[in-house]
């Protein structure tokens, strides 16, 4: 996979692209990561990439020329149309499902803005997706872009040491992930659940599924509406809801 980021601050990506999972994925040749300063594509002597908005108002607006020119220059493979993603607070909320969708692409271009907004022609005639990582305001699109890239790259085959890790992560199954434990079996009087050291894989799998369901019920109950559940699981969840209500009323 090839991932290009259009930004006015490419130095922000130096450490991120060279460390941890992303750095290892680059070393293995699984992904190509590049941060491009789209100021280099400005067509004026002052290298400006923004201008005042038509109609007045505060702030500056990102001009279309340098962004179009940069994307067109990066789209060099004739048989591969890049997925062009605008990092934008107005965009679709980024989810694990979206990460899985993007991980199947061959070329991603992420655009990071830093001004009041984008010229609307960028939205209408260049980008394929607009993504937001949450309902809050950041200085620019760089940190959201890093979030998207990290989430997507770890899904590529060969990136993680344990291929099942990405499959069982929170949100990949639609549920929050079950609790994890490691050695020692007892720490300061707190012990590991017996089932996890029983060696009985069927019981372990059942325990983990129940714990995922329970944790999702407590922390993100709205996610359960999107998960396919068996009749037995629905009955078990209803029992847990009643128990939680009773516990709440007794407090």
Phi, psi and omega in degrees: 000146176245130178232122176245140177242126175266120187207157173271356182228066182299335181295340178296338186264353185303306182292321183296317183285344183254001186239162171053219186298319181295318179298318179293322179295322176295315180299323180283350182078016181283327182219146172253124183240130182214133173254123186244129177278109184284358171296334178294347181255008177292149185248036179220160188292339180266000180056037178278143180240004181224165180203169180290146181286139171299140180090357178084178181118167182278161176083175180242155183242137180291127183286151181284327189304308183294328181289314177300315183297319181294314180298316181295328178288327181279337181277071188270339181275117186296334183262006181233105176276121183291150170275115186258115190246124177265120175279115193206135180296343178275355188281176175298139179292127182291133181226170177298323179298320178293321177300317179296320178297313182291332181293346179270358179276161178263334183214124176243138172237119180252130183253125180248122178260166180219011186240196182297328181178187180252146169303131187302335180292337174294315178296316189282328191236001182233310187280153175256336182218148169238127185235143174234145177261005177159167184271068175206166187254131174243166181295323181203185184270003185294310181296316173303320179297319177300320179299313180297315182297313180300316182295322182284313187296323182293346178273349182289140180303132177092352183283311180272145179296322178251109186297339180280348184300312182295329182289324185264000179301157172306141178080334179296324178269356185092350180244161170288151185286150178290163177296152177242149175221153173217182180293147008278160180292339175225132180221116180053034179089354178266128186248158175282139177308135185304324185299328184286340178250016181279337184079002181267098188295326179296315178293323179297315180298319180295317179299315181296320178297314180297319180294323176296316178298315183293316180296322178293319178301319184283318190260324182220064187300334181296337180292334183294336179293341184256001184255139177281119183240147176283165178300319180298318180293322179296318178295319179296319179295322179296322177297319180293323177299315180297318180296320179293321178296317179298317180297320180294318182292333181280344181285000000 
